[in-house]
Amino acid sequence: MNVVASVPVIDLTAQDLVSSALSKFRAGDTVSTRAALDAIRRMNPACVDSDDDLVELIVMAAIGKTMAVVFDHRSR
């Protein structure tokens, strides 16, 4: 008899990914949109959200945590 353990699939939302990427920063820190996007894409390469959508979430989350944002993601 073969028994396969059930492994739950964790489907992180874009907000979850942003929250995780920003968890390494503290209030007053400056967040680079390029670095945050790179971290999000590494965590979930299958994320279908556009960079612009993710940047919007990054900004909203960072401002809510009193972080500054550097918009450097388009200077690649």
N, C-alpha and C positions, 0 to 999 in steps of 0.2 A: 504494500500500500504506500503510495507516494503522498506525502503531505506537504503542501506548499504554504508557508506562512503568509498571512495576509499583511501586506505592507501598505499603510495608508499613503495616498498620494497627496502631497502638500502643494496646493496651487496658490502661490503668493500673488496677491493683487499688486498693482503698481504702487499703491499707497504703502503696502507692506514693504516692498523693495526700497522705496524712498526712505521710509522710517528706519529700516535697517542700515542703509547707507549713511544716514545722518546720525545714527546712534553713536558714532565714533567722535562726534563733535560736541562741544559744550556751548552754553550761552556765551555770546561775545566772540565766538570763533568766526572765521570767514570760510565760507563753503565755495569751492570751485565747482561750477556746473559741469565742467569737463570731467573732473575727478569723480563727481557723484554719478554722472552718466556711465562712466567706465566701470565703476563699482557695481552699478545696477545691471549692466550688460554682462558682467562676469558672473554675478549671482544667478541671473536667469537669461541666458542667451536667446531663449525663445520668446522673450517679452515682445509683444506686438505693438506696444505703445510707441508713438513717435517721440523723438528727442524733445520736440516742443511741448508735447503733453507732459512728459516727465519733468522737464524744466519747470513747468507751471506748478506741478506738485512739489518739487524741490523748494521753490521759492515760498510757496504757502507754508510748508512745514518749517523751513528755516526761519522765516519771519516770526512764526508762532513761537519759536524757541529763542527768539532774540539773537539770531545769527545774521551775519552779513553775507551777501551773495555776490560772487564775482562771475559775470557772464562771459566766460572764456571758451565755451563749447563750440563756437563757430570759427574760432581762430586756428583751426587745424590745418 
